[in-house]
Amino acid sequence: MIITSVGHAGLMEVSATYSTRSSRIDDNNYTESQSWTGSFAWYFLEMSALEFSYTNGLGEQSLMAVGDPGQTHYYQEVEMEGADVVLTLASHTSFLQPFVRGGMAHLRKRIFRKDFQGDTTLYGAPVDSIVPSYGFGLNIKITEEFGIKGSYDRWQSGTNGNSSIWDDALKAGVSWYF
């Protein structure tokens, strides 16, 4: 039985978030990235949820040194499925609902290099790993069924042999509750 009262276990949340970043030196030297995340959370206790998420992202970096005949582009594709335990630090009836999360994710990353002649090759070893993840954020409850969400999330980069490298994301989006 699903209890739809906002203040009780059984509440479910569907969220969509977006993240983007852009940094430029000039038209030939820049970094851009964006990602979309969709998630489903089931609150099994008043302030505790199990959340499943899917993220798809793409990054591009363009480099051209003085004297180079053209730009070299690096493209990074990221795909991640996550499972986290989420602890909300305020009641579901509160206007402001800070939260923390932690869990694991299946991370896949590939980087491609496209040289100034248009030749594209796989760059480095692809990543396909189960990695730890965590984050924190804030839900702003607009109505009983709708909210605005922002978060800071981290996950281990999955780089072979180096567990000290982490990826980070700032995300903003919306949530629906039922």
Secondary structure, DSSP 8 states (H G I E B T S, - for coil): -----TTSTT-EEEEEEEEEEEEEEETTEEEEEEEEEEEEEEEEETTEEEEEEEEEEEEEEEE--TT-SS-EEEEEEEEEEEEEEEEESS-TTSSEEEEEEEEEEEEEEEEEEE-TTS-EEE-S--EEEEEEEEEEEEEEESSSSEEEEEEEEEEE---TT-TT-EEEEEEEEEEEE-
